[in-house]
């Protein structure tokens, strides 16, 4: 994969995340805010461990190269 394509994919993912965040902040929206989703995921010990492992995997494979 070329670096230009990689940057384009990251830009699209960032724009999609921004769109979801903006859509969820509208009053009366049925879409949960990202903070609420992470809070709900971090309530159980097994899901908390899975969240930390997923974050570590992302850091190792996407940002360490």
PyMOL Python script that loads the backbone (N, CA, C, O; Angstrom):
from pymol import cmd

cmd.read_pdbstr("""\
ATOM      1  N   UNK A   1       0.839  -1.164   0.000  1.00  0.00           N
ATOM      2  CA  UNK A   1       0.000   0.000   0.000  1.00  0.00           C
ATOM      3  C   UNK A   1       0.896   1.243   0.000  1.00  0.00           C
ATOM      4  O   UNK A   1       1.843   1.326   0.782  1.00  0.00           O
ATOM      5  N   UNK A   2       0.603   2.184  -0.855  1.00  0.00           N
ATOM      6  CA  UNK A   2       1.405   3.399  -0.908  1.00  0.00           C
ATOM      7  C   UNK A   2       1.070   4.310   0.262  1.00  0.00           C
ATOM      8  O   UNK A   2       0.017   4.181   0.886  1.00  0.00           O
ATOM      9  N   UNK A   3       1.966   5.215   0.544  1.00  0.00           N
ATOM     10  CA  UNK A   3       1.740   6.097   1.683  1.00  0.00           C
ATOM     11  C   UNK A   3       0.586   7.066   1.410  1.00  0.00           C
ATOM     12  O   UNK A   3      -0.140   7.430   2.335  1.00  0.00           O
ATOM     13  N   UNK A   4       0.406   7.489   0.157  1.00  0.00           N
ATOM     14  CA  UNK A   4      -0.712   8.394  -0.154  1.00  0.00           C
ATOM     15  C   UNK A   4      -2.047   7.701   0.088  1.00  0.00           C
ATOM     16  O   UNK A   4      -2.973   8.311   0.623  1.00  0.00           O
ATOM     17  N   UNK A   5      -2.156   6.449  -0.295  1.00  0.00           N
ATOM     18  CA  UNK A   5      -3.382   5.694  -0.054  1.00  0.00           C
ATOM     19  C   UNK A   5      -3.598   5.488   1.440  1.00  0.00           C
ATOM     20  O   UNK A   5      -4.725   5.567   1.927  1.00  0.00           O
ATOM     21  N   UNK A   6      -2.534   5.229   2.152  1.00  0.00           N
ATOM     22  CA  UNK A   6      -2.634   5.043   3.600  1.00  0.00           C
ATOM     23  C   UNK A   6      -3.120   6.323   4.274  1.00  0.00           C
ATOM     24  O   UNK A   6      -3.984   6.277   5.150  1.00  0.00           O
ATOM     25  N   UNK A   7      -2.569   7.454   3.872  1.00  0.00           N
ATOM     26  CA  UNK A   7      -3.016   8.735   4.439  1.00  0.00           C
ATOM     27  C   UNK A   7      -4.468   9.023   4.085  1.00  0.00           C
ATOM     28  O   UNK A   7      -5.208   9.570   4.902  1.00  0.00           O
ATOM     29  N   UNK A   8      -4.878   8.663   2.887  1.00  0.00           N
ATOM     30  CA  UNK A   8      -6.266   8.879   2.470  1.00  0.00           C
ATOM     31  C   UNK A   8      -7.217   8.032   3.319  1.00  0.00           C
ATOM     32  O   UNK A   8      -8.279   8.510   3.717  1.00  0.00           O
ATOM     33  N   UNK A   9      -6.848   6.792   3.596  1.00  0.00           N
ATOM     34  CA  UNK A   9      -7.676   5.923   4.431  1.00  0.00           C
ATOM     35  C   UNK A   9      -7.779   6.491   5.841  1.00  0.00           C
ATOM     36  O   UNK A   9      -8.866   6.513   6.419  1.00  0.00           O
ATOM     37  N   UNK A  10      -6.652   6.955   6.406  1.00  0.00           N
ATOM     38  CA  UNK A  10      -6.683   7.540   7.741  1.00  0.00           C
ATOM     39  C   UNK A  10      -7.529   8.800   7.778  1.00  0.00           C
ATOM     40  O   UNK A  10      -8.242   9.048   8.750  1.00  0.00           O
ATOM     41  N   UNK A  11      -7.450   9.603   6.707  1.00  0.00           N
ATOM     42  CA  UNK A  11      -8.262  10.816   6.642  1.00  0.00           C
ATOM     43  C   UNK A  11      -9.750  10.466   6.583  1.00  0.00           C
ATOM     44  O   UNK A  11     -10.562  11.111   7.246  1.00  0.00           O
ATOM     45  N   UNK A  12     -10.110   9.459   5.802  1.00  0.00           N
ATOM     46  CA  UNK A  12     -11.507   9.027   5.730  1.00  0.00           C
ATOM     47  C   UNK A  12     -12.002   8.491   7.066  1.00  0.00           C
ATOM     48  O   UNK A  12     -13.127   8.778   7.475  1.00  0.00           O
ATOM     49  N   UNK A  13     -11.172   7.721   7.741  1.00  0.00           N
ATOM     50  CA  UNK A  13     -11.553   7.210   9.059  1.00  0.00           C
ATOM     51  C   UNK A  13     -11.721   8.359  10.061  1.00  0.00           C
ATOM     52  O   UNK A  13     -12.647   8.343  10.872  1.00  0.00           O
ATOM     53  N   UNK A  14     -10.843   9.339  10.007  1.00  0.00           N
ATOM     54  CA  UNK A  14     -10.957  10.489  10.890  1.00  0.00           C
ATOM     55  C   UNK A  14     -12.220  11.293  10.615  1.00  0.00           C
ATOM     56  O   UNK A  14     -12.904  11.718  11.546  1.00  0.00           O
ATOM     57  N   UNK A  15     -12.532  11.502   9.333  1.00  0.00           N
ATOM     58  CA  UNK A  15     -13.752  12.221   8.979  1.00  0.00           C
ATOM     59  C   UNK A  15     -15.001  11.453   9.397  1.00  0.00           C
ATOM     60  O   UNK A  15     -15.979  12.052   9.846  1.00  0.00           O
ATOM     61  N   UNK A  16     -14.973  10.130   9.252  1.00  0.00           N
ATOM     62  CA  UNK A  16     -16.111   9.314   9.673  1.00  0.00           C
ATOM     63  C   UNK A  16     -16.293   9.396  11.186  1.00  0.00           C
ATOM     64  O   UNK A  16     -17.418   9.502  11.674  1.00  0.00           O
ATOM     65  N   UNK A  17     -15.193   9.348  11.923  1.00  0.00           N
ATOM     66  CA  UNK A  17     -15.276   9.466  13.377  1.00  0.00           C
ATOM     67  C   UNK A  17     -15.801  10.839  13.784  1.00  0.00           C
ATOM     68  O   UNK A  17     -16.616  10.948  14.701  1.00  0.00           O
ATOM     69  N   UNK A  18     -15.343  11.871  13.114  1.00  0.00           N
ATOM     70  CA  UNK A  18     -15.836  13.212  13.391  1.00  0.00           C
ATOM     71  C   UNK A  18     -17.325  13.330  13.080  1.00  0.00           C
ATOM     72  O   UNK A  18     -18.069  13.968  13.825  1.00  0.00           O
ATOM     73  N   UNK A  19     -17.757  12.719  11.987  1.00  0.00           N
ATOM     74  CA  UNK A  19     -19.174  12.732  11.637  1.00  0.00           C
ATOM     75  C   UNK A  19     -20.034  12.020  12.659  1.00  0.00           C
ATOM     76  O   UNK A  19     -21.109  12.502  13.018  1.00  0.00           O
ATOM     77  N   UNK A  20     -19.563  10.868  13.133  1.00  0.00           N
ATOM     78  CA  UNK A  20     -20.305  10.127  14.162  1.00  0.00           C
ATOM     79  C   UNK A  20     -20.369  10.940  15.450  1.00  0.00           C
ATOM     80  O   UNK A  20     -21.412  10.995  16.100  1.00  0.00           O
ATOM     81  N   UNK A  21     -19.254  11.573  15.820  1.00  0.00           N
ATOM     82  CA  UNK A  21     -19.230  12.372  17.040  1.00  0.00           C
ATOM     83  C   UNK A  21     -20.192  13.554  16.936  1.00  0.00           C
ATOM     84  O   UNK A  21     -20.937  13.841  17.873  1.00  0.00           O
ATOM     85  N   UNK A  22     -20.170  14.243  15.781  1.00  0.00           N
ATOM     86  CA  UNK A  22     -21.082  15.375  15.600  1.00  0.00           C
ATOM     87  C   UNK A  22     -22.542  14.925  15.596  1.00  0.00           C
ATOM     88  O   UNK A  22     -23.400  15.585  16.183  1.00  0.00           O
ATOM     89  N   UNK A  23     -22.819  13.815  14.942  1.00  0.00           N
ATOM     90  CA  UNK A  23     -24.195  13.286  14.866  1.00  0.00           C
ATOM     91  C   UNK A  23     -24.696  12.879  16.245  1.00  0.00           C
ATOM     92  O   UNK A  23     -25.873  13.054  16.564  1.00  0.00           O
ATOM     93  N   UNK A  24     -23.794  12.335  17.063  1.00  0.00           N
ATOM     94  CA  UNK A  24     -24.207  11.883  18.391  1.00  0.00           C
ATOM     95  C   UNK A  24     -24.414  13.044  19.357  1.00  0.00           C
ATOM     96  O   UNK A  24     -25.081  12.880  20.379  1.00  0.00           O
ATOM     97  N   UNK A  25     -23.857  14.208  19.056  1.00  0.00           N
ATOM     98  CA  UNK A  25     -24.007  15.345  19.974  1.00  0.00           C
ATOM     99  C   UNK A  25     -25.280  16.146  19.731  1.00  0.00           C
ATOM    100  O   UNK A  25     -25.578  17.076  20.481  1.00  0.00           O
ATOM    101  N   UNK A  26     -26.028  15.798  18.701  1.00  0.00           N
ATOM    102  CA  UNK A  26     -27.304  16.474  18.423  1.00  0.00           C
ATOM    103  C   UNK A  26     -28.320  16.035  19.477  1.00  0.00           C
ATOM    104  O   UNK A  26     -28.478  14.838  19.719  1.00  0.00           O
ATOM    105  N   UNK A  27     -29.016  16.999  20.110  1.00  0.00           N
ATOM    106  CA  UNK A  27     -30.028  16.624  21.104  1.00  0.00           C
ATOM    107  C   UNK A  27     -31.122  15.746  20.491  1.00  0.00           C
ATOM    108  O   UNK A  27     -31.634  16.041  19.411  1.00  0.00           O
ATOM    109  N   UNK A  28     -31.468  14.685  21.179  1.00  0.00           N
ATOM    110  CA  UNK A  28     -32.491  13.760  20.710  1.00  0.00           C
ATOM    111  C   UNK A  28     -31.974  12.702  19.753  1.00  0.00           C
ATOM    112  O   UNK A  28     -32.758  11.928  19.205  1.00  0.00           O
ATOM    113  N   UNK A  29     -30.660  12.656  19.545  1.00  0.00           N
ATOM    114  CA  UNK A  29     -30.088  11.669  18.632  1.00  0.00           C
ATOM    115  C   UNK A  29     -30.141  10.275  19.257  1.00  0.00           C
ATOM    116  O   UNK A  29     -29.942  10.116  20.462  1.00  0.00           O
ATOM    117  N   UNK A  30     -30.409   9.277  18.431  1.00  0.00           N
ATOM    118  CA  UNK A  30     -30.445   7.903  18.933  1.00  0.00           C
ATOM    119  C   UNK A  30     -29.049   7.277  18.944  1.00  0.00           C
ATOM    120  O   UNK A  30     -28.884   6.143  19.393  1.00  0.00           O
ATOM    121  N   UNK A  31     -28.060   7.998  18.462  1.00  0.00           N
ATOM    122  CA  UNK A  31     -26.688   7.509  18.400  1.00  0.00           C
ATOM    123  C   UNK A  31     -25.974   7.846  19.707  1.00  0.00           C
ATOM    124  O   UNK A  31     -26.000   8.993  20.153  1.00  0.00           O
ATOM    125  N   UNK A  32     -25.340   6.848  20.319  1.00  0.00           N
ATOM    126  CA  UNK A  32     -24.637   7.074  21.583  1.00  0.00           C
ATOM    127  C   UNK A  32     -23.322   7.800  21.333  1.00  0.00           C
ATOM    128  O   UNK A  32     -22.662   7.590  20.316  1.00  0.00           O
ATOM    129  N   UNK A  33     -22.957   8.653  22.275  1.00  0.00           N
ATOM    130  CA  UNK A  33     -21.687   9.365  22.172  1.00  0.00           C
ATOM    131  C   UNK A  33     -20.539   8.389  22.417  1.00  0.00           C
ATOM    132  O   UNK A  33     -20.706   7.414  23.150  1.00  0.00           O
ATOM    133  N   UNK A  34     -19.358   8.641  21.802  1.00  0.00           N
ATOM    134  CA  UNK A  34     -18.220   7.719  21.970  1.00  0.00           C
ATOM    135  C   UNK A  34     -17.815   7.519  23.424  1.00  0.00           C
ATOM    136  O   UNK A  34     -17.419   6.415  23.800  1.00  0.00           O
ATOM    137  N   UNK A  35     -17.905   8.557  24.250  1.00  0.00           N
ATOM    138  CA  UNK A  35     -17.572   8.414  25.669  1.00  0.00           C
ATOM    139  C   UNK A  35     -18.502   7.468  26.396  1.00  0.00           C
ATOM    140  O   UNK A  35     -18.070   6.712  27.266  1.00  0.00           O
ATOM    141  N   UNK A  36     -19.770   7.505  26.046  1.00  0.00           N
ATOM    142  CA  UNK A  36     -20.753   6.609  26.661  1.00  0.00           C
ATOM    143  C   UNK A  36     -20.471   5.167  26.254  1.00  0.00           C
ATOM    144  O   UNK A  36     -20.581   4.255  27.073  1.00  0.00           O
ATOM    145  N   UNK A  37     -20.109   4.963  24.999  1.00  0.00           N
ATOM    146  CA  UNK A  37     -19.790   3.610  24.526  1.00  0.00           C
ATOM    147  C   UNK A  37     -18.564   3.068  25.248  1.00  0.00           C
ATOM    148  O   UNK A  37     -18.570   1.924  25.701  1.00  0.00           O
ATOM    149  N   UNK A  38     -17.509   3.878  25.363  1.00  0.00           N
ATOM    150  CA  UNK A  38     -16.307   3.421  26.076  1.00  0.00           C
ATOM    151  C   UNK A  38     -16.577   3.181  27.547  1.00  0.00           C
ATOM    152  O   UNK A  38     -16.042   2.240  28.133  1.00  0.00           O
ATOM    153  N   UNK A  39     -17.400   4.024  28.148  1.00  0.00           N
ATOM    154  CA  UNK A  39     -17.754   3.824  29.554  1.00  0.00           C
ATOM    155  C   UNK A  39     -18.498   2.508  29.749  1.00  0.00           C
ATOM    156  O   UNK A  39     -18.249   1.779  30.708  1.00  0.00           O
ATOM    157  N   UNK A  40     -19.401   2.218  28.841  1.00  0.00           N
ATOM    158  CA  UNK A  40     -20.154   0.972  28.935  1.00  0.00           C
ATOM    159  C   UNK A  40     -19.256  -0.239  28.706  1.00  0.00           C
ATOM    160  O   UNK A  40     -19.438  -1.278  29.341  1.00  0.00           O
ATOM    161  N   UNK A  41     -18.276  -0.107  27.789  1.00  0.00           N
ATOM    162  CA  UNK A  41     -17.355  -1.212  27.544  1.00  0.00           C
ATOM    163  C   UNK A  41     -16.434  -1.462  28.731  1.00  0.00           C
ATOM    164  O   UNK A  41     -16.055  -2.604  28.995  1.00  0.00           O
ATOM    165  N   UNK A  42     -16.074  -0.407  29.443  1.00  0.00           N
ATOM    166  CA  UNK A  42     -15.108  -0.525  30.531  1.00  0.00           C
ATOM    167  C   UNK A  42     -15.738  -0.908  31.858  1.00  0.00           C
ATOM    168  O   UNK A  42     -15.047  -0.886  32.876  1.00  0.00           O
ATOM    169  N   UNK A  43     -17.020  -1.256  31.895  1.00  0.00           N
ATOM    170  CA  UNK A  43     -17.640  -1.598  33.173  1.00  0.00           C
ATOM    171  C   UNK A  43     -17.302  -3.003  33.629  1.00  0.00           C
ATOM    172  O   UNK A  43     -17.098  -3.224  34.823  1.00  0.00           O
ATOM    173  N   UNK A  44     -17.236  -3.956  32.719  1.00  0.00           N
ATOM    174  CA  UNK A  44     -16.925  -5.330  33.097  1.00  0.00           C
ATOM    175  C   UNK A  44     -15.444  -5.609  33.013  1.00  0.00           C
ATOM    176  O   UNK A  44     -14.758  -5.040  32.164  1.00  0.00           O
ATOM    177  N   UNK A  45     -14.930  -6.475  33.875  1.00  0.00           N
ATOM    178  CA  UNK A  45     -13.485  -6.730  33.879  1.00  0.00           C
ATOM    179  C   UNK A  45     -12.982  -7.401  32.593  1.00  0.00           C
ATOM    180  O   UNK A  45     -11.878  -7.103  32.137  1.00  0.00           O
ATOM    181  N   UNK A  46     -13.756  -8.279  32.021  1.00  0.00           N
ATOM    182  CA  UNK A  46     -13.316  -8.960  30.793  1.00  0.00           C
ATOM    183  C   UNK A  46     -13.319  -7.990  29.621  1.00  0.00           C
ATOM    184  O   UNK A  46     -12.397  -7.989  28.805  1.00  0.00           O
ATOM    185  N   UNK A  47     -14.349  -7.171  29.539  1.00  0.00           N
ATOM    186  CA  UNK A  47     -14.386  -6.179  28.467  1.00  0.00           C
ATOM    187  C   UNK A  47     -13.312  -5.117  28.646  1.00  0.00           C
ATOM    188  O   UNK A  47     -12.782  -4.600  27.662  1.00  0.00           O
ATOM    189  N   UNK A  48     -12.989  -4.791  29.878  1.00  0.00           N
ATOM    190  CA  UNK A  48     -11.915  -3.827  30.131  1.00  0.00           C
ATOM    191  C   UNK A  48     -10.578  -4.380  29.657  1.00  0.00           C
ATOM    192  O   UNK A  48      -9.786  -3.653  29.058  1.00  0.00           O
ATOM    193  N   UNK A  49     -10.322  -5.649  29.917  1.00  0.00           N
ATOM    194  CA  UNK A  49      -9.084  -6.283  29.455  1.00  0.00           C
ATOM    195  C   UNK A  49      -9.059  -6.330  27.930  1.00  0.00           C
ATOM    196  O   UNK A  49      -8.021  -6.068  27.323  1.00  0.00           O
ATOM    197  N   UNK A  50     -10.194  -6.662  27.303  1.00  0.00           N
ATOM    198  CA  UNK A  50     -10.261  -6.691  25.840  1.00  0.00           C
ATOM    199  C   UNK A  50     -10.015  -5.303  25.258  1.00  0.00           C
ATOM    200  O   UNK A  50      -9.367  -5.176  24.220  1.00  0.00           O
ATOM    201  N   UNK A  51     -10.521  -4.271  25.911  1.00  0.00           N
ATOM    202  CA  UNK A  51     -10.312  -2.905  25.448  1.00  0.00           C
ATOM    203  C   UNK A  51      -8.835  -2.516  25.523  1.00  0.00           C
ATOM    204  O   UNK A  51      -8.310  -1.899  24.597  1.00  0.00           O
ATOM    205  N   UNK A  52      -8.173  -2.868  26.604  1.00  0.00           N
ATOM    206  CA  UNK A  52      -6.747  -2.568  26.753  1.00  0.00           C
ATOM    207  C   UNK A  52      -5.929  -3.354  25.734  1.00  0.00           C
ATOM    208  O   UNK A  52      -4.988  -2.814  25.152  1.00  0.00           O
ATOM    209  N   UNK A  53      -6.273  -4.618  25.510  1.00  0.00           N
ATOM    210  CA  UNK A  53      -5.557  -5.414  24.513  1.00  0.00           C
ATOM    211  C   UNK A  53      -5.759  -4.863  23.108  1.00  0.00           C
ATOM    212  O   UNK A  53      -4.815  -4.829  22.318  1.00  0.00           O
ATOM    213  N   UNK A  54      -6.970  -4.432  22.788  1.00  0.00           N
ATOM    214  CA  UNK A  54      -7.231  -3.858  21.465  1.00  0.00           C
ATOM    215  C   UNK A  54      -6.446  -2.563  21.284  1.00  0.00           C
ATOM    216  O   UNK A  54      -5.897  -2.313  20.210  1.00  0.00           O
ATOM    217  N   UNK A  55      -6.391  -1.736  22.336  1.00  0.00           N
ATOM    218  CA  UNK A  55      -5.640  -0.496  22.264  1.00  0.00           C
ATOM    219  C   UNK A  55      -4.142  -0.786  22.089  1.00  0.00           C
ATOM    220  O   UNK A  55      -3.468  -0.114  21.308  1.00  0.00           O
ATOM    221  N   UNK A  56      -3.632  -1.772  22.803  1.00  0.00           N
ATOM    222  CA  UNK A  56      -2.226  -2.160  22.662  1.00  0.00           C
ATOM    223  C   UNK A  56      -1.916  -2.706  21.286  1.00  0.00           C
ATOM    224  O   UNK A  56      -0.864  -2.413  20.717  1.00  0.00           O
ATOM    225  N   UNK A  57      -2.840  -3.509  20.742  1.00  0.00           N
ATOM    226  CA  UNK A  57      -2.641  -4.054  19.397  1.00  0.00           C
ATOM    227  C   UNK A  57      -2.597  -2.931  18.375  1.00  0.00           C
ATOM    228  O   UNK A  57      -1.752  -2.932  17.480  1.00  0.00           O
ATOM    229  N   UNK A  58      -3.515  -1.964  18.508  1.00  0.00           N
ATOM    230  CA  UNK A  58      -3.528  -0.837  17.576  1.00  0.00           C
ATOM    231  C   UNK A  58      -2.243  -0.033  17.680  1.00  0.00           C
ATOM    232  O   UNK A  58      -1.674   0.364  16.663  1.00  0.00           O
ATOM    233  N   UNK A  59      -1.790   0.208  18.880  1.00  0.00           N
ATOM    234  CA  UNK A  59      -0.553   0.959  19.060  1.00  0.00           C
ATOM    235  C   UNK A  59       0.645   0.242  18.482  1.00  0.00           C
ATOM    236  O   UNK A  59       1.517   0.867  17.878  1.00  0.00           O
ATOM    237  N   UNK A  60       0.695  -1.054  18.661  1.00  0.00           N
ATOM    238  CA  UNK A  60       1.827  -1.831  18.164  1.00  0.00           C
ATOM    239  C   UNK A  60       1.824  -1.923  16.647  1.00  0.00           C
ATOM    240  O   UNK A  60       2.864  -1.730  16.019  1.00  0.00           O
ATOM    241  N   UNK A  61       0.667  -2.216  16.042  1.00  0.00           N
ATOM    242  CA  UNK A  61       0.619  -2.469  14.607  1.00  0.00           C
ATOM    243  C   UNK A  61       0.444  -1.224  13.754  1.00  0.00           C
ATOM    244  O   UNK A  61       0.898  -1.197  12.610  1.00  0.00           O
ATOM    245  N   UNK A  62      -0.199  -0.201  14.279  1.00  0.00           N
ATOM    246  CA  UNK A  62      -0.478   0.956  13.431  1.00  0.00           C
ATOM    247  C   UNK A  62       0.445   2.140  13.693  1.00  0.00           C
ATOM    248  O   UNK A  62       0.783   2.869  12.761  1.00  0.00           O
ATOM    249  N   UNK A  63       0.856   2.344  14.933  1.00  0.00           N
ATOM    250  CA  UNK A  63       1.602   3.548  15.243  1.00  0.00           C
ATOM    251  C   UNK A  63       3.098   3.312  15.467  1.00  0.00           C
ATOM    252  O   UNK A  63       3.867   4.273  15.480  1.00  0.00           O
ATOM    253  N   UNK A  64       3.522   2.079  15.642  1.00  0.00           N
ATOM    254  CA  UNK A  64       4.925   1.817  15.923  1.00  0.00           C
ATOM    255  C   UNK A  64       5.760   1.634  14.664  1.00  0.00           C
ATOM    256  O   UNK A  64       6.980   1.492  14.745  1.00  0.00           O
ATOM    257  N   UNK A  65       5.131   1.635  13.527  1.00  0.00           N
ATOM    258  CA  UNK A  65       5.901   1.425  12.287  1.00  0.00           C
ATOM    259  C   UNK A  65       6.368   2.705  11.688  1.00  0.00           C
ATOM    260  O   UNK A  65       7.025   2.696  10.647  1.00  0.00           O
TER     261      UNK A  65
END
""", "prot")
cmd.dss("prot")
cmd.show_as("cartoon", "prot")
cmd.util.cbc("prot")
cmd.orient("prot")
